[in-house]
Amino acid sequence: MKIAIIGAGGFAREVAWLLRDIMDTDGLSGSPSTTTFLGFLASTKGEHNSEVLGDFSWLDKNECDALAMGIGAPNNRLRIAEELKIRFPKLRWPTLIHPSVKYDESCTFGEGTTICAGNIFTVNVKVGRFALANLSCTFGHESEIGDGVVINPLCAISGGVKIGNSALIGTHSSILQYVSIGEGATVGSGAMVNKDVPAGVTVVGVPAKPR
């Protein structure tokens, strides 16, 4: 399988590292020799971007079997994935789970989701499509993570938590048991959330309050 990463910034390079670690173990198609990383695709050029193969039109003329999302912003992550799924319906979006991740067989992970090193999922956790769990987070029983959600490093998600689509959970924050985070909401870095957060609202602090 030949796979390219969408995006070319710092997080895209971290996804390339994740791919290498997966390929060094079982590979995405059963053995390391069956997976080839092609490079990065980006429609714009940022100051710190890696060299790219081209923009998304590169896929019209070159052989590629699958894509991985290397964009870290939740709204862009889900929006661009949906656009590319319509434009290139035959391309796969494999779920990328680092070999170090621990999870029970009752957990489910959606299409195009990225689970970085050091994460722990206990039981009956549901992770939606194109979500991202960055480094070393924990997820308690029956928690539900929506489509396009981005959870930054070192977060603690307690049991029964529900996080709506395209929400952003800041680094080193914690969400207490059975709290709901609305669609498109933002939890600031280091926050402790002990009450439900409405859609589109940003909360910060300990305990977290609307900004």
Buried (B, 14 or more C-beta within 10 A) or exposed (E): BEBBBBBBBEBBBBBBEBBEBBBEEEBBBEEBEEBEBBBBBBEEEEEEBBEBBBEBEBBEEEEBBBBBBBBBBBBBBBBBBBEBBEEEEEBBBBBBBBEBBEBEEEBBBBBBBBBBBBBBBBBBBBBBBBBBBBBBBBBBBBBBBBBBBBBBBBBBBBBBBBBBBBBBBBBBBBBBBBBBBBBBBBBBBBBBBBEEBBBEBBBBEEEBEEE
